[in-house]
């Protein structure tokens, strides 16, 4: 967490989380996740770990 995010959390009780865009190679579902590593993300539709990052 950056210093700015920490300060926001302390002052306002909120934390901005970065969202990453992914697409499943199996069922082609598009989704977002707070997980940065594509190796740890599973598709919420079919459960596949065959995921790629969408730009």
GINOR-V869758 format. One record per pair of residues at least 24 apart in sequence whose ideal C-beta (glycine too) atoms are under 7 Angstrom apart, sorted by the first residue. I is the first residue (numbers start at 0). J is the second residue. Records with the same first field share a line. If there is no record, write none. Layout:
I->J + J
This chain:
19->52
20->52 + 53
21->50 + 51 + 52 + 53
22->51 + 53
23->47 + 49 + 50
24->49 + 50 + 51
25->49
29->53
